[in-house]
Amino acid sequence: MSDLNKVMLIGRIATDLEIKKMGDSWTSVVNFTVATNRSYSNKNWEKIEEAEFHRCVAFWSIADFIWQYLSKGRKVYIEWRLRTRQWEDSTWNKRYTTEIVVSSINFCDSKPSSVNSSSNENGNKNESEEEIPF
């Protein structure tokens, strides 16, 4: 059996989207954060609410789709995989970050009236979908 690295979350986009064009082919890269909420009762039966923030990155056509049709506050369902990167900062200290690489995204709320989406009728976009040139 193969290994599995898959995460599924439903939450709200918590930050403004950041887009970059990278490399010779100007590959699109979008970075954003998704917040998920959890509530539970402590030992005194008091309701506790917590938010968890997840760093996300999307590439290629998925990045373009997110940049064009999503914004801070939108509720989304995202499937992805975890990726940990490392680098050295300016003082040669090793730094690490874990982020979620988006492979599929679905809207979970109504689109704002100002958005004119070309996604399918359910507001879904998969990285494997090919764009139709007409």
Secondary structure, DSSP 8 states (H G I E B T S, - for coil): ------EEEEEEE-S--EEEEETTTTEEEEEEEEEEEEEEE-TT--EEEEEEEEEEEEEHHHHHHHHHH--TT-EEEEEEEEEEEEEE-TTS-EEEEEEEEEEEEEE-S---TT----S-TT-EEETT------
